[in-house]
Amino acid sequence: MKDQKNAVSKIRSFNRFYTQLTGLLSRSILNSSFSLTEARVLLEISRMDRCTANELGARLSVDRSYMSRILKRFERDGLIVREKSERDNRIHYISLTEQGNKAMRELNRASDSRISEMIRNLNEEELQAVLDSMSVIRKEFSETVCPAEIRRFRDSDLDYVLSRHKSLYVEEYGLSSLFAGYVEQIIPGFFLHCDRQRESMWIAEIGGRPVGSIAIADAGKDTAQLRFFLLEPFARGMGLGGKLIDGALEFCRKTGYRHVYLETISDLKTARGIYQSRGFISTATRENPEWGNDVVEERWDLDLS
């Protein structure tokens, strides 16, 4: 018990230090025309590609009236646009304008500059120690503070899965607009025609917020295709990716599939590591210049029998 009391004291001391540190980082935002909450809303809109006011409020724990005022200000300042859903006229999707993207880039530059200033005197070994410690803290406490949950998909998940596949791979790997057009066709098609006896999708959530997805599609002849595997950057390093893969493979075994394959790109190093650890083997590669410069597609296969 004595050791536990000592640990509690040290954690509280670290919390006080970290509060001061985040206060310093927030100054780059407070020096702008945005409040801290407004900056968080702007960042969330940029991450989601398009979203609704209710989604923003739920994810950021901002009450409806305050969120409404923030969005009205953003709209008045030309930072966002609202677009009616083609499926439901009651729903309005929010996305950043070019001016909104410019404001977001300026906030990111200011934050990056502040962090670069903080770490500039660290040598390579010291910096790696800081990063490793951050990873340990995130991994050990994520389940306690924000429990992760993996659930079956709902029709309402379409907008999240579609928007994040369109934007995240473009942001992280520079894939072209042709890739965005490709997912605009195949993801809604999966939701529309999914045979829920032999196909499914799973959504990973942290604190009720979707942070990733994976799906199994029937490819015929006792073969399944693993598709739509995605995990938000901030949710990586917690073991969620492996849990999504394991759950999908368990579904394949229970459903009677004897073979699983997937298609990916060579730049997805972490995902490739997960595939290898589960027994997948790379069986084919091909360049795909339509999706971007130096994009190499790969096929990976796994026998379940």
KOLZAVEX-814620 format. One record per residue: z negated, y, x negated of N, C-alpha, C in turn; residue in one letter. Coordinates in Angstrom, 3 decimals. Layout:
- nc3  nc2  nc1  cac3  cac2  cac1  cc3  cc2  cc1  type
- Z  Y  X  Z  Y  X  Z  Y  X  A $
...
END
This chain:
- nc3  nc2  nc1  cac3  cac2  cac1  cc3  cc2  cc1  type
- 0.000  -1.209  -0.828  0.000  0.000  0.000  0.000  1.255  -0.860  M $
- -0.691  1.166  -2.029  -0.728  2.322  -2.919  0.672  2.680  -3.382  K $
- 1.468  1.647  -3.735  2.844  1.884  -4.172  3.674  2.495  -3.051  D $
- 3.423  2.063  -1.807  4.168  2.609  -0.680  3.839  4.089  -0.481  Q $
- 2.566  4.443  -0.603  2.171  5.849  -0.463  2.826  6.697  -1.546  K $
- 2.888  6.153  -2.757  3.528  6.866  -3.859  5.014  7.043  -3.582  N $
- 5.642  5.994  -3.024  7.068  6.073  -2.693  7.315  7.124  -1.622  A $
- 6.453  7.149  -0.601  6.593  8.138  0.475  6.499  9.546  -0.089  V $
- 5.542  9.760  -0.985  5.365  11.086  -1.591  6.602  11.502  -2.383  S $
- 7.170  10.555  -3.140  8.356  10.872  -3.941  9.570  11.149  -3.058  K $
- 9.700  10.398  -1.965  10.828  10.626  -1.054  10.712  11.992  -0.393  I $
- 9.497  12.361  0.014  9.299  13.681  0.624  9.607  14.785  -0.378  R $
- 9.210  14.570  -1.630  9.508  15.559  -2.669  11.014  15.694  -2.872  S $
- 11.702  14.547  -2.879  13.162  14.588  -3.017  13.803  15.294  -1.831  F $
- 13.281  15.046  -0.632  13.825  15.699  0.563  13.724  17.214  0.462  N $
- 12.589  17.700  -0.047  12.433  19.155  -0.207  13.449  19.692  -1.205  R $
- 13.622  18.956  -2.306  14.613  19.375  -3.306  16.020  19.371  -2.719  F $
- 16.350  18.303  -1.972  17.704  18.179  -1.440  17.980  19.233  -0.377  Y $
- 16.949  19.602  0.378  17.109  20.681  1.357  17.486  21.980  0.659  T $
- 16.841  22.246  -0.473  17.197  23.443  -1.248  18.621  23.339  -1.781  Q $
- 18.987  22.142  -2.225  20.331  21.938  -2.771  21.398  22.157  -1.710  L $
- 21.211  21.579  -0.526  22.197  21.761  0.541  22.238  23.210  1.001  T $
- 21.117  23.905  0.884  21.114  25.334  1.199  22.024  26.104  0.261  G $
- 22.011  25.724  -1.020  22.912  26.368  -1.982  24.368  26.072  -1.646  L $
- 24.643  24.822  -1.272  26.013  24.451  -0.923  26.479  25.183  0.322  L $
- 25.565  25.448  1.253  25.933  26.111  2.502  26.289  27.575  2.297  S $
- 25.867  28.146  1.178  26.169  29.565  0.961  27.669  29.827  0.905  R $
- 28.414  28.831  0.418  29.871  29.009  0.372  30.438  29.136  1.771  S $
- 29.755  28.525  2.762  30.171  28.654  4.154  29.654  29.953  4.735  I $
- 28.382  30.255  4.448  27.783  31.453  5.017  28.436  32.723  4.480  L $
- 29.089  32.634  3.321  29.823  33.785  2.798  31.142  33.985  3.522  N $
- 31.519  33.015  4.366  32.741  33.142  5.156  32.387  33.759  6.504  S $
- 33.360  33.776  7.406  33.125  34.348  8.738  32.572  33.316  9.713  S $
- 32.295  32.096  9.227  31.842  31.015  10.098  30.359  30.732  9.908  F $
- 29.703  30.391  11.022  28.351  29.856  10.920  28.456  28.414  10.445  S $
- 27.324  27.823  10.065  27.340  26.444  9.592  27.840  25.500  10.683  L $
- 27.398  25.719  11.931  27.850  24.869  13.042  29.343  25.036  13.286  T $
- 29.833  26.273  13.235  31.266  26.514  13.430  32.088  25.808  12.358  E $
- 31.588  25.840  11.124  32.299  25.165  10.037  32.339  23.657  10.270  A $
- 31.245  23.093  10.781  31.208  21.657  11.079  32.203  21.312  12.185  R $
- 32.292  22.167  13.199  33.246  21.933  14.290  34.674  21.984  13.755  V $
- 34.958  22.984  12.932  36.298  23.126  12.357  36.653  21.900  11.517  L $
- 35.689  21.432  10.723  35.920  20.259  9.883  36.189  19.020  10.731  L $
- 35.421  18.859  11.820  35.589  17.685  12.670  36.957  17.685  13.340  E $
- 37.407  18.854  13.783  38.740  18.943  14.396  39.811  18.549  13.384  I $
- 39.654  19.008  12.146  40.653  18.689  11.117  40.655  17.202  10.796  S $
- 39.498  16.563  10.845  39.416  15.131  10.546  40.059  14.282  11.632  R $
- 39.917  14.718  12.883  40.341  13.887  14.010  41.790  14.107  14.413  M $
- 42.453  15.070  13.806  43.839  15.386  14.146  43.927  16.026  15.527  D $
- 43.439  15.379  16.569  43.300  15.988  17.879  42.113  15.327  18.572  R $
- 41.412  16.092  19.391  40.181  15.598  19.997  39.910  16.409  21.251  C $
- 38.832  16.069  21.961  38.438  16.819  23.146  37.122  17.529  22.876  T $
- 36.813  18.519  23.718  35.562  19.260  23.564  34.363  18.335  23.733  A $
- 34.453  17.400  24.675  33.342  16.470  24.896  33.107  15.575  23.681  N $
- 34.190  15.121  23.053  34.050  14.291  21.852  33.381  15.075  20.733  E $
- 33.791  16.318  20.557  33.196  17.147  19.511  31.709  17.348  19.751  L $
- 31.355  17.671  20.996  29.953  17.900  21.317  29.100  16.676  21.069  G $
- 29.617  15.503  21.463  28.862  14.262  21.286  28.700  13.908  19.815  A $
- 29.737  14.082  19.041  29.691  13.675  17.637  28.841  14.605  16.789  R $
- 28.796  15.880  17.165  28.060  16.859  16.374  26.733  17.247  17.002  L $
- 26.400  16.636  18.148  25.151  16.950  18.862  25.039  18.440  19.163  S $
- 26.123  19.008  19.674  26.164  20.420  20.078  26.301  20.459  21.594  V $
- 25.444  21.236  22.267  25.491  21.248  23.727  26.793  21.869  24.233  D $
- 27.130  21.536  25.474  28.444  21.861  26.028  28.717  23.360  26.058  R $
- 27.736  24.165  26.452  27.971  25.608  26.575  28.204  26.249  25.207  S $
- 27.423  25.816  24.199  27.600  26.363  22.851  28.955  25.943  22.293  Y $
- 29.326  24.676  22.515  30.625  24.202  22.047  31.747  24.990  22.715  M $
- 31.601  25.273  23.993  32.618  26.035  24.719  32.800  27.420  24.109  S $
- 31.702  28.064  23.750  31.789  29.402  23.142  32.481  29.347  21.782  R $
- 32.148  28.326  21.003  32.780  28.182  19.686  34.285  27.983  19.831  I $
- 34.686  27.108  20.738  36.110  26.815  20.907  36.873  28.008  21.465  L $
- 36.234  28.771  22.351  36.879  29.982  22.868  37.114  30.983  21.748  K $
- 36.139  31.104  20.853  36.315  32.008  19.716  37.441  31.516  18.809  R $
- 37.467  30.202  18.532  38.527  29.645  17.695  39.902  29.882  18.321  F $
- 39.979  29.698  19.645  41.256  29.888  20.337  41.668  31.352  20.296  E $
- 40.718  32.236  20.498  41.002  33.673  20.464  41.486  34.111  19.079  R $
- 40.915  33.495  18.041  41.290  33.850  16.671  42.520  33.098  16.175  D $
- 43.117  32.279  17.041  44.337  31.571  16.665  44.124  30.390  15.747  G $
- 42.903  29.823  15.746  42.600  28.701  14.859  42.908  27.347  15.489  L $
- 42.899  27.286  16.827  43.147  26.022  17.525  44.124  26.228  18.674  I $
- 44.700  25.125  19.118  45.495  25.116  20.351  44.999  23.960  21.207  V $
- 45.172  24.095  22.523  44.806  23.027  23.455  46.085  22.496  24.099  R $
- 46.140  21.179  24.236  47.324  20.526  24.798  46.888  19.502  25.842  E $
- 47.507  19.555  27.036  47.162  18.605  28.090  47.601  17.190  27.712  K $
- 46.751  16.227  28.053  47.097  14.825  27.845  48.230  14.432  28.786  S $
- 49.181  13.650  28.274  50.273  13.165  29.117  49.783  12.139  30.127  E $
- 48.652  11.491  29.825  48.133  10.451  30.714  47.120  10.973  31.728  R $
- 46.461  12.099  31.434  45.416  12.616  32.321  45.376  14.133  32.192  D $
- 45.802  14.844  33.232  45.870  16.305  33.184  44.509  16.969  33.051  N $
- 43.440  16.212  33.310  42.103  16.783  33.185  41.661  16.886  31.729  R $
- 42.339  16.154  30.862  41.952  16.112  29.449  42.817  17.071  28.642  I $
- 42.170  17.888  27.809  42.873  18.795  26.906  42.536  18.419  25.460  H $
- 43.559  18.146  24.678  43.357  17.816  23.277  43.367  19.089  22.437  Y $
- 42.496  19.113  21.453  42.346  20.271  20.580  42.861  19.906  19.197  I $
- 43.631  20.786  18.608  44.091  20.578  17.235  44.164  21.922  16.528  S $
- 44.156  21.879  15.207  44.203  23.107  14.419  45.620  23.661  14.357  L $
- 45.716  24.974  14.397  46.979  25.651  14.126  47.153  25.755  12.616  T $
- 48.263  26.299  12.174  48.451  26.521  10.745  47.382  27.471  10.212  E $
- 47.028  28.470  11.027  45.967  29.395  10.621  44.621  28.671  10.526  Q $
- 44.381  27.738  11.457  43.158  26.950  11.405  43.111  26.051  10.184  G $
- 44.249  25.434  9.854  44.314  24.606  8.648  44.086  25.439  7.396  N $
- 44.602  26.663  7.405  44.397  27.550  6.263  42.921  27.886  6.102  K $
- 42.246  28.184  7.219  40.812  28.480  7.168  40.028  27.278  6.652  A $
- 40.435  26.072  7.074  39.753  24.862  6.628  39.962  24.642  5.139  M $
- 41.166  24.905  4.663  41.432  24.753  3.229  40.588  25.722  2.413  R $
- 40.413  26.939  2.919  39.597  27.930  2.212  38.135  27.501  2.155  E $
- 37.629  26.953  3.258  36.252  26.443  3.262  36.099  25.284  2.283  L $
- 37.078  24.392  2.272  37.024  23.258  1.346  37.062  23.722  -0.103  N $
- 37.904  24.700  -0.389  37.982  25.219  -1.758  36.656  25.828  -2.188  R $
- 36.029  26.577  -1.279  34.752  27.210  -1.606  33.675  26.159  -1.868  A $
- 33.637  25.122  -1.028  32.647  24.054  -1.218  32.917  23.279  -2.501  S $
- 34.192  22.973  -2.762  34.550  22.258  -3.990  34.164  23.067  -5.222  D $
- 34.395  24.371  -5.157  34.060  25.239  -6.279  32.563  25.246  -6.538  S $
- 31.775  25.287  -5.458  30.318  25.292  -5.598  29.833  23.987  -6.225  R $
- 30.374  22.863  -5.768  29.950  21.570  -6.314  30.399  21.428  -7.767  I $
- 31.613  21.861  -8.075  32.108  21.802  -9.457  31.207  22.594  -10.392  S $
- 30.728  23.725  -9.900  29.818  24.552  -10.693  28.503  23.815  -10.956  E $
- 28.036  23.069  -9.948  26.770  22.345  -10.083  26.855  21.215  -11.105  M $
- 27.997  20.552  -11.196  28.089  19.350  -12.033  28.786  19.598  -13.366  I $
- 29.183  20.829  -13.633  30.013  21.075  -14.813  29.301  20.768  -16.129  R $
- 27.963  20.825  -16.152  27.231  20.572  -17.397  26.829  19.109  -17.568  N $
- 27.215  18.260  -16.619  26.917  16.833  -16.738  28.007  16.142  -17.550  L $
- 27.588  15.272  -18.472  28.606  14.489  -19.165  29.040  13.330  -18.268  N $
- 30.003  12.563  -18.735  30.580  11.508  -17.890  29.537  10.482  -17.467  E $
- 28.671  10.104  -18.385  27.638  9.106  -18.079  26.634  9.643  -17.060  E $
- 26.222  10.888  -17.221  25.263  11.491  -16.292  25.860  11.634  -14.893  E $
- 27.124  12.051  -14.839  27.782  12.206  -13.542  27.899  10.865  -12.830  L $
- 28.258  9.823  -13.574  28.374  8.499  -12.964  27.024  8.014  -12.447  Q $
- 25.949  8.340  -13.172  24.606  7.956  -12.722  24.260  8.631  -11.402  A $
- 24.644  9.907  -11.265  24.410  10.625  -10.010  25.188  9.974  -8.871  V $
- 26.458  9.673  -9.113  27.296  9.067  -8.074  26.781  7.681  -7.678  L $
- 26.357  6.897  -8.672  25.819  5.564  -8.377  24.543  5.663  -7.546  D $
- 23.692  6.631  -7.886  22.444  6.813  -7.136  22.725  7.220  -5.697  S $
- 23.717  8.078  -5.506  24.096  8.480  -4.152  24.581  7.277  -3.351  M $
- 25.350  6.412  -3.990  25.862  5.219  -3.304  24.727  4.293  -2.894  S $
- 23.731  4.143  -3.769  22.586  3.282  -3.458  21.809  3.837  -2.272  V $
- 21.543  5.147  -2.283  20.799  5.771  -1.184  21.549  5.588  0.128  I $
- 22.847  5.836  0.097  23.643  5.692  1.324  23.610  4.252  1.825  R $
- 23.806  3.307  0.924  23.861  1.900  1.326  22.526  1.418  1.883  K $
- 21.411  1.785  1.224  20.107  1.256  1.600  19.556  1.870  2.878  E $
- 19.941  3.117  3.165  19.331  3.800  4.300  20.267  4.017  5.486  F $
- 21.542  3.724  5.323  22.489  3.978  6.413  22.118  3.203  7.667  S $
- 21.788  1.922  7.516  21.467  1.097  8.677  20.187  1.558  9.359  E $
- 19.247  2.129  8.569  17.981  2.584  9.144  18.160  3.891  9.892  T $
- 18.852  4.841  9.256  19.002  6.175  9.843  20.089  6.190  10.907  V $
- 21.230  5.602  10.604  22.363  5.571  11.542  22.879  4.138  11.630  C $
- 22.279  3.308  12.465  22.697  1.910  12.546  24.181  1.772  12.879  P $
- 24.840  0.877  12.170  26.257  0.623  12.427  26.391  -0.448  13.499  A $
- 27.406  -0.293  14.314  27.675  -1.255  15.382  29.167  -1.544  15.400  E $
- 29.514  -2.796  15.629  30.914  -3.181  15.791  31.073  -3.746  17.195  I $
- 31.971  -3.175  17.960  32.148  -3.572  19.364  33.629  -3.799  19.663  R $
- 33.892  -4.473  20.779  35.269  -4.627  21.249  35.809  -3.269  21.705  R $
- 37.105  -3.113  21.614  37.721  -1.831  21.941  37.768  -1.584  23.441  F $
- 37.855  -0.308  23.787  38.061  0.141  25.160  39.348  0.960  25.199  R $
- 39.911  1.120  26.387  41.143  1.902  26.514  40.956  3.320  25.988  D $
- 39.743  3.859  26.129  39.472  5.227  25.683  39.495  5.365  24.167  S $
- 39.528  4.239  23.429  39.575  4.297  21.964  40.970  4.599  21.435  D $
- 41.975  4.578  22.302  43.354  4.768  21.845  43.520  6.061  21.065  L $
- 42.992  7.152  21.583  43.207  8.442  20.930  42.601  8.473  19.530  D $
- 41.406  7.884  19.371  40.795  7.852  18.043  41.636  7.028  17.076  Y $
- 41.971  5.807  17.467  42.699  4.909  16.567  44.055  5.502  16.193  V $
- 44.744  6.066  17.175  46.063  6.636  16.910  45.973  7.868  16.021  L $
- 45.087  8.795  16.358  45.015  10.052  15.605  44.570  9.821  14.167  S $
- 43.621  8.891  13.948  43.138  8.666  12.585  44.151  7.910  11.742  R $
- 44.905  6.992  12.338  45.955  6.329  11.567  47.059  7.313  11.194  H $
- 47.332  8.255  12.078  48.363  9.254  11.787  47.927  10.195  10.677  K $
- 46.661  10.608  10.689  46.230  11.665  9.773  45.599  11.152  8.485  S $
- 44.762  10.102  8.563  44.004  9.691  7.384  44.903  9.189  6.265  L $
- 45.892  8.361  6.595  46.755  7.822  5.547  47.685  8.891  4.973  Y $
- 48.019  9.874  5.796  48.812  10.996  5.289  47.971  11.823  4.329  V $
- 46.708  12.089  4.705  45.820  12.900  3.872  45.490  12.200  2.555  E $
- 45.151  10.904  2.620  44.650  10.203  1.438  45.760  9.674  0.536  E $
- 46.872  9.260  1.127  47.897  8.577  0.335  49.268  9.236  0.409  Y $
- 49.348  10.368  1.101  50.588  11.129  1.121  51.733  10.455  1.842  G $
- 51.435  9.588  2.822  52.513  8.940  3.566  53.264  9.962  4.411  L $
- 54.514  9.678  4.690  55.406  10.643  5.320  55.225  10.693  6.832  S $
- 55.929  11.640  7.447  55.899  11.767  8.905  56.536  10.551  9.578  S $
- 57.401  9.826  8.865  57.991  8.610  9.434  56.923  7.547  9.678  L $
- 55.918  7.505  8.795  54.806  6.584  9.022  54.043  6.987  10.274  F $
- 53.802  8.297  10.438  53.108  8.783  11.635  53.883  8.409  12.893  A $
- 55.216  8.534  12.840  56.038  8.148  13.983  55.966  6.658  14.266  G $
- 55.865  5.866  13.198  55.760  4.408  13.347  54.480  4.022  14.086  Y $
- 53.343  4.600  13.682  52.087  4.230  14.347  52.029  4.778  15.768  V $
- 52.746  5.874  16.036  52.797  6.404  17.404  53.449  5.407  18.365  E $
- 54.268  4.531  17.834  54.922  3.517  18.669  54.087  2.245  18.785  Q $
- 53.576  1.746  17.658  52.977  0.413  17.683  51.551  0.402  18.228  I $
- 50.771  1.451  17.984  49.374  1.421  18.441  49.272  1.528  19.958  I $
- 49.948  2.489  20.614  49.906  2.490  22.086  50.461  1.198  22.675  P $
- 51.473  0.615  22.021  52.032  -0.643  22.499  51.015  -1.771  22.467  G $
- 50.191  -1.791  21.418  49.150  -2.818  21.337  48.148  -2.657  22.474  F $
- 47.706  -1.432  22.718  46.748  -1.185  23.794  47.333  -1.580  25.152  F $
- 48.621  -1.307  25.336  49.256  -1.547  26.633  49.483  -3.030  26.901  L $
- 49.863  -3.780  25.872  50.299  -5.164  26.085  49.327  -6.204  25.520  H $
- 48.160  -5.792  25.090  47.217  -6.712  24.452  46.853  -7.891  25.362  C $
- 47.049  -9.107  24.844  46.605  -10.329  25.522  45.157  -10.580  25.092  D $
- 44.223  -10.229  25.945  42.814  -10.219  25.530  42.225  -11.610  25.333  R $
- 42.981  -12.640  25.627  42.538  -13.992  25.313  42.826  -14.340  23.851  Q $
- 43.943  -13.840  23.338  44.360  -14.202  21.980  44.452  -13.010  21.036  R $
- 44.226  -11.818  21.543  44.308  -10.615  20.722  43.102  -9.726  21.012  E $
- 42.749  -8.905  20.043  41.648  -7.973  20.284  41.623  -6.907  19.195  S $
- 40.827  -5.888  19.456  40.554  -4.848  18.477  39.058  -4.585  18.490  M $
- 38.549  -4.208  17.326  37.130  -3.887  17.203  36.989  -2.481  16.626  W $
- 35.977  -1.783  17.106  35.686  -0.426  16.657  34.326  -0.417  15.979  I $
- 34.261  0.120  14.769  32.983  0.314  14.079  32.445  1.689  14.440  A $
- 31.158  1.752  14.743  30.518  3.010  15.106  29.253  3.211  14.278  E $
- 28.969  4.457  13.965  27.693  4.843  13.363  27.116  5.953  14.220  I $
- 25.945  5.711  14.772  25.329  6.707  15.639  26.175  7.046  16.848  G $
- 26.914  6.052  17.368  27.769  6.271  18.524  29.102  6.908  18.211  G $
- 29.359  7.165  16.942  30.613  7.815  16.534  31.554  6.782  15.927  R $
- 32.799  6.685  16.382  33.737  5.729  15.790  34.058  6.087  14.346  P $
- 33.999  5.082  13.482  34.251  5.321  12.059  35.268  4.341  11.487  V $
- 35.806  3.452  12.320  36.773  2.507  11.794  37.293  1.570  12.863  G $
- 38.315  0.800  12.488  38.931  -0.125  13.443  39.577  -1.285  12.711  S $
- 39.818  -2.353  13.470  40.599  -3.487  12.985  41.085  -4.244  14.218  I $
- 42.212  -4.933  14.098  42.755  -5.655  15.255  43.385  -6.969  14.818  A $
- 43.468  -7.887  15.765  44.196  -9.143  15.593  45.277  -9.205  16.661  I $
- 46.529  -9.409  16.223  47.666  -9.536  17.138  48.271  -10.930  16.990  A $
- 48.735  -11.482  18.095  49.371  -12.799  18.097  50.782  -12.671  17.527  D $
- 51.039  -13.376  16.413  52.357  -13.334  15.779  53.177  -14.578  16.076  A $
- 52.654  -15.484  16.937  53.386  -16.688  17.298  53.149  -17.840  16.342  G $
- 53.371  -19.075  16.831  53.265  -20.285  16.011  51.905  -20.396  15.320  K $
- 50.829  -20.195  16.077  49.459  -20.319  15.559  49.169  -19.352  14.417  D $
- 49.922  -18.259  14.369  49.740  -17.252  13.324  49.267  -15.942  13.939  T $
- 48.287  -15.324  13.295  47.769  -14.025  13.726  48.095  -12.976  12.675  A $
- 48.257  -11.748  13.130  48.444  -10.630  12.206  47.223  -9.725  12.281  Q $
- 46.634  -9.460  11.140  45.522  -8.518  11.049  46.112  -7.118  10.927  L $
- 45.712  -6.207  11.824  46.348  -4.890  11.889  45.310  -3.779  12.066  R $
- 45.782  -2.558  11.832  45.047  -1.331  12.167  43.663  -1.277  11.520  F $
- 43.579  -1.769  10.270  42.309  -1.728  9.533  42.149  -0.337  8.933  F $
- 41.081  0.326  9.320  40.831  1.692  8.863  39.333  1.922  8.825  L $
- 38.877  2.663  7.807  37.473  3.034  7.709  37.387  4.460  7.180  L $
- 36.620  5.286  7.872  36.472  6.679  7.469  35.873  6.754  6.061  E $
- 36.286  7.739  5.259  35.779  7.843  3.883  34.258  7.857  3.789  P $
- 33.588  8.586  4.684  32.131  8.697  4.590  31.424  7.408  4.997  F $
- 32.142  6.473  5.629  31.537  5.212  6.073  31.811  4.072  5.100  A $
- 32.438  4.359  3.976  32.738  3.320  3.002  31.541  3.085  2.079  R $
- 31.520  1.926  1.455  30.424  1.593  0.559  29.192  1.070  1.262  G $
- 29.282  0.805  2.564  28.141  0.310  3.337  28.314  -1.150  3.761  M $
- 29.419  -1.756  3.376  29.682  -3.126  3.793  30.362  -3.256  5.140  G $
- 30.716  -2.116  5.760  31.334  -2.160  7.085  32.729  -2.771  7.051  L $
- 33.477  -2.468  5.995  34.826  -3.013  5.893  34.813  -4.532  5.887  G $
- 33.902  -5.110  5.101  33.781  -6.558  5.057  33.364  -7.143  6.394  G $
- 32.474  -6.452  7.101  32.034  -6.933  8.420  33.183  -6.921  9.425  K $
- 34.019  -5.879  9.364  35.172  -5.830  10.262  36.124  -6.992  9.990  L $
- 36.413  -7.227  8.705  37.306  -8.329  8.333  36.718  -9.674  8.767  I $
- 35.438  -9.884  8.481  34.802  -11.162  8.810  34.805  -11.414  10.315  D $
- 34.536  -10.371  11.094  34.548  -10.527  12.546  35.927  -10.873  13.072  G $
- 36.947  -10.233  12.501  38.320  -10.510  12.927  38.728  -11.939  12.576  A $
- 38.343  -12.402  11.377  38.688  -13.767  10.975  37.934  -14.802  11.810  L $
- 36.694  -14.500  12.172  35.941  -15.411  13.033  36.609  -15.536  14.398  E $
- 37.109  -14.419  14.919  37.850  -14.444  16.182  39.081  -15.338  16.057  F $
- 39.787  -15.243  14.931  40.980  -16.072  14.715  40.633  -17.555  14.738  C $
- 39.548  -17.915  14.075  39.150  -19.326  14.026  38.778  -19.837  15.414  R $
- 38.010  -19.043  16.150  37.583  -19.461  17.488  38.761  -19.542  18.457  K $
- 39.772  -18.701  18.230  40.929  -18.672  19.123  41.915  -19.786  18.804  T $
- 41.795  -20.391  17.635  42.656  -21.511  17.286  43.808  -21.166  16.363  G $
- 43.825  -19.972  15.799  44.868  -19.634  14.829  44.662  -20.444  13.549  Y $
- 45.766  -20.810  12.940  45.705  -21.585  11.694  46.114  -20.757  10.483  R $
- 46.701  -19.593  10.739  47.197  -18.765  9.638  47.061  -17.287  10.021  H $
- 46.719  -16.456  9.044  46.605  -15.005  9.252  47.369  -14.295  8.142  V $
- 48.081  -13.253  8.514  48.705  -12.419  7.484  48.485  -10.953  7.825  Y $
- 48.670  -10.118  6.832  48.558  -8.672  7.028  49.560  -7.978  6.127  L $
- 49.888  -6.749  6.491  50.759  -5.911  5.673  50.005  -4.637  5.327  E $
- 50.079  -4.246  4.065  49.337  -3.083  3.596  50.168  -2.374  2.534  T $
- 49.578  -1.378  1.879  50.253  -0.721  0.758  49.397  -0.890  -0.488  I $
- 50.037  -0.856  -1.638  49.355  -1.191  -2.890  48.259  -0.198  -3.259  S $
- 48.329  1.027  -2.744  47.325  2.037  -3.093  45.961  1.783  -2.459  D $
- 45.889  0.913  -1.474  44.607  0.647  -0.798  43.797  -0.353  -1.621  L $
- 43.287  0.110  -2.758  42.645  -0.779  -3.729  41.398  -1.457  -3.168  K $
- 40.540  -0.687  -2.497  39.298  -1.272  -1.980  39.585  -2.328  -0.926  T $
- 40.512  -2.023  -0.021  40.871  -2.988  1.021  41.448  -4.255  0.396  A $
- 42.277  -4.092  -0.625  42.873  -5.261  -1.284  41.787  -6.145  -1.890  R $
- 40.742  -5.499  -2.421  39.624  -6.261  -2.975  38.913  -7.089  -1.914  G $
- 38.760  -6.509  -0.714  38.138  -7.248  0.395  39.016  -8.430  0.790  I $
- 40.331  -8.204  0.868  41.236  -9.295  1.241  41.129  -10.450  0.240  Y $
- 41.148  -10.102  -1.042  41.066  -11.137  -2.078  39.765  -11.922  -1.974  Q $
- 38.664  -11.223  -1.729  37.359  -11.889  -1.664  37.256  -12.829  -0.471  S $
- 38.108  -12.632  0.544  38.117  -13.520  1.719  39.173  -14.608  1.603  R $
- 39.864  -14.672  0.481  40.817  -15.754  0.261  42.268  -15.410  0.516  G $
- 42.567  -14.173  0.908  43.967  -13.777  1.097  44.697  -13.789  -0.247  F $
- 45.976  -14.116  -0.196  46.826  -14.126  -1.386  48.020  -13.212  -1.141  I $
- 48.343  -12.378  -2.133  49.517  -11.510  -2.036  50.771  -12.361  -2.175  S $
- 51.653  -12.288  -1.165  52.823  -13.174  -1.141  54.159  -12.447  -1.239  T $
- 54.172  -11.131  -1.022  55.445  -10.403  -1.085  55.178  -8.911  -1.273  A $
- 56.101  -8.240  -1.953  56.027  -6.784  -2.118  57.420  -6.191  -1.943  T $
- 57.454  -4.942  -1.493  58.735  -4.235  -1.426  58.472  -2.740  -1.396  R $
- 59.352  -1.988  -2.023  59.242  -0.534  -1.994  59.712  -0.015  -0.643  E $
- 59.032  1.032  -0.161  59.410  1.643  1.118  59.465  3.157  0.940  N $
- 60.591  3.680  0.431  60.702  5.126  0.188  60.645  5.959  1.457  P $
- 60.893  5.348  2.624  60.840  6.108  3.871  59.428  6.596  4.173  E $
- 58.428  5.879  3.685  57.038  6.259  3.957  56.468  7.182  2.895  W $
- 57.199  7.410  1.820  56.731  8.321  0.783  57.138  7.839  -0.592  G $
- 56.999  8.722  -1.572  57.356  8.382  -2.942  56.416  7.308  -3.497  N $
- 56.998  6.326  -4.155  56.243  5.268  -4.842  55.383  4.429  -3.902  D $
- 55.733  4.367  -2.622  54.985  3.523  -1.684  55.478  2.083  -1.814  V $
- 54.552  1.176  -2.090  54.875  -0.244  -2.210  54.124  -0.999  -1.121  V $
- 54.883  -1.629  -0.221  54.275  -2.447  0.828  53.986  -3.845  0.287  E $
- 52.901  -4.427  0.773  52.523  -5.773  0.359  52.229  -6.632  1.594  E $
- 52.505  -7.907  1.469  52.098  -8.882  2.484  51.061  -9.810  1.862  R $
- 49.980  -10.049  2.620  48.917  -10.948  2.183  48.745  -12.041  3.237  W $
- 48.537  -13.286  2.784  48.430  -14.424  3.696  47.155  -15.225  3.438  D $
- 46.662  -15.846  4.522  45.465  -16.686  4.440  45.612  -17.872  5.387  L $
- 45.454  -19.092  4.853  45.422  -20.295  5.685  43.992  -20.530  6.155  D $
- 43.830  -20.730  7.465  42.503  -20.971  8.028  42.193  -22.448  8.172  L $
- 43.214  -23.298  8.144  42.997  -24.737  8.348  42.644  -25.429  7.037  S $
END
